[in-house]
Amino acid sequence: MDWDITPEERLIQETVREFANEMVAPEAGYRDEHEEFPWDLMQQMGQLGFYGLPFSEEWGGSGAGTVSYALAVEEIGRVDASLGLGFAAHVSLGCSPIYAFGTQEQKETFLVPAIRGEFLASFGLTEPEAGSDAGGTQTFAQEDGDRYRISGTKIYITNAKHAGYIVVTARTDRNERRISAFIVPQGSPGLSVNAGYKKMGMRSSETCEVYLDNVEVPVKYLLGQKDKGFHQFLDILDGGRISIGALSVGVAQGCLDASLRYSRQRRQFGKTLDRFQAIQFKLADMAMEVELARMMVLKAAWLKDQHRPYAKEAAMAKLYASETAMRAALQAVQIHGGAGYMHDFPVERFMRDAKLLEIGEGTSEIQRMVIARQLESVE
């Protein structure tokens, strides 16, 4: 059993860390305050090859694998969770469905330029009446000769405004829960995207409402098999949980880093905070949980790279890492005291960002259901 990452994975980690420290971190607070989407950084990440890490060279990726990708998401999330979320959503939710289920033509048309960062990719699943119950999708696709006409509303969709295409789930039967997935190109007549949400956290991530009013797409943009969309997006969400777990580890590590810096500088009663046992215990607990969360995420990523079952491990990693991020953020604010409540320090941003990690990609409650069902399947 080898607990170390490979030299290639370490090089990728160091490359992304340098980019995060030099290009992402300096303006992260400004972008959050002004709700400014960093399209320039998203493009640079594509040009540097970050988006291609889990994909094969055949389609413009590097074939580095899921472990490398998880390490990269963690490094971006450590300094800017909003950008990390955009990164994870683009790759795991936007690109992965086409990589997993797309035809050669679909991959050449949509996946290759998305990996290069020419545009972003988005995944339209959640609806006003279909959140945790994703099978309750009401968006409907009516087959009409050589095309489908799609109508419905999607909410809380990441990257949709800058997406070159949106993978949309829609019912293909009005009476049965038969769901299919479709590639809807940006600019299609009847498609409109609104990025007007006011959010607690992840404020520089692009979160959109997507409206489809009789949008026509050719039959060739059906993704995978008709009526198999439900099982497709369950597979995609398994992989997405690894990326959100990695993002959570990054946020938790950022909280720990900030707390260590502050506790070594701030003096009370004649000594720095890190000399007080009460603070030492908080730091020790944070460090322990961050390391445990990281190991869980990397195990799930490794299993995926080995083409072994990983659904249970991915759910465990996402659940534990996201709750670790929230606990770490709360402790970081506490260690900073009054300063932690102010915009001058990043931990208040980390705390606002961390909450979404317990909700998105399946709530903590849904993760526990997934884990329990996996346990029931073991005889």
C-alpha positions in Angstrom: 0.0 0.0 0.0 1.6 3.3 -1.2 0.3 6.3 0.6 2.4 8.8 -1.4 1.4 10.6 -4.6 3.4 10.0 -7.7 6.1 12.5 -9.0 3.7 13.5 -11.8 0.9 14.1 -9.4 3.2 16.1 -7.1 4.3 18.3 -10.1 0.7 18.9 -11.0 -0.1 19.8 -7.4 2.8 22.3 -7.2 2.0 23.8 -10.6 -1.6 24.5 -9.6 -0.6 25.7 -6.2 1.8 28.3 -7.8 -1.0 29.4 -10.1 -3.4 29.7 -7.1 -1.1 31.7 -5.0 0.1 34.0 -7.6 -2.9 34.5 -9.9 -6.0 33.5 -7.9 -5.5 34.5 -4.2 -4.6 38.2 -4.5 -8.0 39.3 -5.8 -10.2 36.5 -4.4 -11.7 38.8 -1.7 -12.4 41.6 -4.2 -14.1 39.2 -6.5 -16.3 37.9 -3.7 -17.2 41.4 -2.5 -18.1 42.6 -6.0 -19.6 39.3 -7.2 -17.2 39.3 -10.1 -17.0 36.2 -12.2 -13.3 35.5 -13.1 -13.8 34.5 -16.7 -10.1 35.4 -17.5 -8.9 33.0 -14.8 -11.2 30.3 -16.1 -9.8 30.7 -19.6 -6.2 30.6 -18.3 -6.9 27.3 -16.4 -8.0 25.8 -19.7 -5.0 27.0 -21.5 -2.8 25.5 -18.7 -4.4 22.1 -19.2 -6.2 22.0 -15.8 -9.5 21.0 -17.4 -8.0 18.0 -19.2 -6.4 16.3 -16.2 -9.0 13.5 -15.9 -9.5 13.0 -19.6 -7.6 11.0 -22.2 -5.2 12.6 -24.7 -7.5 11.5 -27.5 -9.8 14.4 -26.6 -7.2 17.0 -25.6 -6.7 15.9 -22.0 -3.5 14.8 -20.3 -4.8 11.4 -19.0 -3.3 12.3 -15.6 -6.3 10.9 -13.8 -8.8 11.7 -11.1 -6.3 11.8 -8.3 -4.4 14.6 -10.1 -7.7 16.4 -10.8 -8.7 16.2 -7.1 -5.4 17.6 -6.0 -5.8 20.5 -8.5 -9.4 21.3 -7.3 -8.1 21.3 -3.7 -5.4 23.8 -4.5 -7.7 26.2 -6.2 -10.3 25.8 -3.4 -7.7 26.6 -0.8 -7.6 30.2 -1.8 -10.9 30.8 -3.7 -13.8 28.4 -3.3 -15.9 30.2 -5.9 -13.3 29.6 -8.6 -12.8 26.0 -7.3 -16.6 25.4 -7.7 -16.5 26.7 -11.3 -13.6 24.5 -12.0 -15.2 21.4 -10.5 -18.6 22.0 -12.1 -17.1 22.6 -15.6 -15.1 19.4 -15.5 -17.2 16.9 -13.5 -20.6 18.0 -14.5 -20.2 19.8 -17.8 -17.5 17.8 -19.6 -17.8 14.4 -18.0 -21.2 13.5 -19.3 -20.1 14.0 -22.9 -16.8 12.2 -22.2 -18.7 9.3 -20.7 -21.7 9.0 -23.0 -21.1 11.2 -26.0 -20.6 10.2 -29.6 -17.4 11.0 -31.4 -19.1 13.9 -33.2 -20.4 15.3 -29.9 -16.9 15.0 -28.3 -15.2 16.7 -31.2 -17.8 19.5 -31.4 -18.3 20.2 -27.6 -15.8 18.4 -25.4 -12.5 19.3 -27.1 -13.0 23.1 -27.0 -14.4 22.9 -23.5 -11.3 21.1 -22.3 -9.2 23.8 -23.9 -11.2 26.5 -22.0 -12.7 28.1 -25.1 -16.0 28.1 -23.3 -17.4 26.5 -20.1 -19.7 23.6 -19.8 -22.7 23.4 -17.6 -25.1 20.7 -16.3 -28.8 21.5 -16.0 -30.4 19.1 -13.5 -32.0 21.0 -10.6 -35.5 22.5 -11.0 -37.9 24.3 -8.7 -39.7 21.0 -7.9 -36.7 18.7 -8.5 -33.8 19.1 -6.1 -32.8 16.1 -4.0 -35.6 14.3 -5.9 -33.8 14.7 -9.2 -36.1 12.1 -10.7 -38.9 14.5 -10.3 -37.8 16.5 -13.4 -40.6 18.4 -15.1 -38.7 19.7 -18.1 -40.1 17.9 -21.1 -38.6 17.0 -24.4 -41.1 16.3 -27.2 -39.7 14.3 -30.1 -40.7 15.8 -33.4 -39.2 14.1 -36.5 -35.5 14.7 -36.6 -35.4 16.9 -33.5 -36.6 17.4 -29.9 -38.5 20.4 -28.6 -37.5 21.1 -25.0 -39.4 23.3 -22.5 -38.8 23.8 -18.8 -36.8 25.7 -16.1 -33.5 24.8 -14.4 -32.2 26.6 -11.3 -28.9 27.0 -9.4 -27.0 26.0 -12.5 -23.2 26.8 -12.3 -21.3 28.4 -15.2 -24.4 28.5 -17.5 -23.9 32.1 -18.6 -20.4 31.4 -20.0 -21.2 27.8 -21.1 -20.9 26.9 -24.8 -23.4 24.2 -24.1 -25.6 23.0 -21.3 -26.3 19.3 -20.7 -30.0 19.3 -19.9 -32.1 16.5 -18.3 -35.7 16.2 -19.5 -38.6 13.8 -19.4 -39.4 12.0 -22.6 -42.6 10.6 -21.3 -45.4 12.6 -19.6 -46.7 9.7 -17.5 -43.5 7.8 -16.7 -40.2 8.9 -15.1 -38.3 8.4 -18.3 -35.5 10.9 -18.4 -33.0 11.6 -21.2 -30.1 14.0 -21.4 -29.6 16.5 -24.2 -26.8 18.8 -25.3 -28.2 22.3 -25.7 -25.8 24.8 -27.4 -25.7 28.3 -26.0 -27.6 30.7 -28.3 -30.2 28.2 -29.2 -33.5 30.0 -30.0 -35.8 29.8 -26.9 -32.9 29.4 -24.5 -32.3 32.2 -22.0 -29.9 32.3 -19.0 -30.1 34.7 -16.0 -27.3 35.0 -13.5 -29.1 37.3 -11.1 -28.9 35.3 -7.8 -27.8 37.1 -4.6 -26.0 34.5 -2.5 -24.6 34.0 1.0 -21.4 32.6 -0.3 -19.6 31.4 -3.5 -20.4 35.0 -4.6 -18.0 35.1 -7.5 -19.2 31.7 -8.9 -21.7 32.0 -11.7 -25.1 30.6 -10.6 -27.9 30.8 -13.1 -31.5 30.2 -13.9 -32.0 28.5 -17.3 -35.2 28.8 -19.2 -36.1 26.6 -22.2 -39.1 27.7 -24.2 -39.6 25.2 -27.0 -35.9 24.9 -27.6 -35.2 22.8 -30.7 -32.2 20.4 -30.7 -31.4 17.8 -33.3 -31.8 14.2 -32.5 -28.0 13.8 -32.8 -27.7 16.0 -29.6 -29.4 13.3 -27.5 -26.7 12.3 -25.1 -26.4 8.5 -24.7 -29.4 6.4 -24.9 -32.9 7.7 -24.8 -34.6 7.2 -21.4 -31.3 6.4 -19.7 -30.6 9.9 -18.5 -31.5 9.2 -14.9 -28.8 6.5 -14.6 -26.4 8.6 -16.5 -26.6 11.5 -14.2 -26.3 9.2 -11.1 -23.0 8.1 -12.5 -21.9 11.6 -13.2 -22.9 12.7 -9.7 -20.7 10.0 -8.2 -17.7 11.5 -9.9 -18.8 15.0 -9.0 -18.9 14.2 -5.3 -15.1 13.5 -5.5 -14.5 17.0 -6.9 -16.7 18.6 -4.3 -15.0 16.6 -1.6 -11.7 17.9 -2.9 -13.0 21.4 -3.0 -14.1 21.0 0.6 -10.6 19.8 1.6 -9.2 22.9 0.0 -11.6 25.2 2.0 -10.8 23.4 5.2 -7.0 23.6 4.5 -7.4 27.3 3.8 -9.1 27.8 7.2 -6.3 25.9 8.9 -3.6 27.9 7.1 -5.3 31.2 8.0 -5.7 30.2 11.6 -2.1 29.1 11.9 -0.9 32.5 10.5 -3.2 34.5 12.8 -2.5 32.5 15.9 1.2 33.0 15.5 0.9 36.8 15.1 -1.9 37.8 17.5 -0.8 38.4 21.1 -3.0 38.3 24.2 -1.8 38.2 27.8 1.8 38.7 26.7 2.0 35.7 24.3 0.8 34.6 20.9 -2.5 32.7 20.6 -0.7 29.5 19.5 0.8 29.2 22.9 -2.6 28.7 24.5 -3.7 25.2 24.9 -7.3 26.0 24.0 -6.1 27.3 20.6 -3.7 24.4 20.2 -6.5 21.9 20.6 -8.6 23.7 18.0 -5.7 23.7 15.5 -4.9 20.0 16.2 -8.5 19.0 15.6 -8.6 21.0 12.4 -5.4 19.5 11.1 -6.5 15.9 11.9 -9.9 16.3 10.2 -8.4 17.9 7.1 -5.9 15.1 6.7 -8.6 12.5 7.2 -10.9 14.2 4.7 -8.0 14.4 2.2 -7.3 10.7 2.5 -11.0 9.8 1.9 -11.2 12.0 -1.2 -7.9 10.6 -2.6 -9.1 7.0 -1.9 -12.3 7.6 -3.8 -10.4 9.3 -6.7 -7.9 6.3 -6.8 -10.7 3.8 -6.9 -12.2 5.7 -9.9 -8.9 5.7 -11.6 -8.6 1.9 -11.1 -12.1 1.5 -12.6 -13.3 -0.1 -9.4 -16.7 0.7 -7.7 -16.4 4.0 -5.8 -20.0 5.3 -5.3 -20.0 4.6 -1.5 -16.5 6.0 -1.0 -17.3 9.1 -3.1 -20.4 9.8 -1.0 -18.5 9.3 2.3 -15.7 11.6 1.1 -18.1 14.3 0.0 -20.1 14.0 3.2 -17.1 14.0 5.6 -15.0 16.6 3.7 -17.9 19.1 3.4 -18.8 18.8 7.1 -15.1 19.1 7.9 -14.9 22.3 5.9 -17.9 23.8 7.8 -16.4 22.8 11.2 -13.0 24.2 10.2 -14.5 27.5 9.0 -16.4 27.9 12.3 -13.3 27.2 14.3 -11.2 29.5 12.2 -13.6 32.4 12.8 -13.6 31.6 16.5 -9.8 31.6 16.6 -9.7 35.0 14.9 -12.3 36.3 17.4 -13.8 39.7 16.3 -11.4 39.9 13.4 -12.8 36.7 12.0 -16.2 38.4 11.7 -14.7 41.2 9.5 -14.1 41.3 5.7 -10.4 42.1 6.4 -9.7 38.4 6.9 -10.6 35.5 4.6 -12.1 33.2 7.1 -15.5 34.9 7.1 -15.6 34.3 3.3 -14.5 30.7 3.9 -17.4 30.2 6.3 -20.0 31.6 3.9 -18.5 29.5 1.1 -18.3 26.3 3.2 -22.1 26.0 3.8 -22.9 25.4 0.1 -20.6 22.3 0.2 -23.0 20.6 2.6 -25.8 21.3 0.1 -24.6 21.1 -3.5 -24.0 17.8 -5.3 -26.4 16.1 -2.9 -27.0 17.3 0.6 -25.5 15.7 3.6 -28.7 13.9 4.2 -28.7 12.5 0.7 -25.1 11.3 1.1 -26.1 9.4 4.2 -29.0 7.8 2.2 -26.6 6.8 -0.6 -24.1 5.3 1.9 -26.8 3.4 3.7 -28.1 1.9 0.4 -24.6 0.8 -0.5 -24.4 -0.9 2.9 -27.7 -2.7 2.3 -26.3 -4.1 -1.0 -23.5 -5.9 0.8 -24.4 -9.4 1.8 
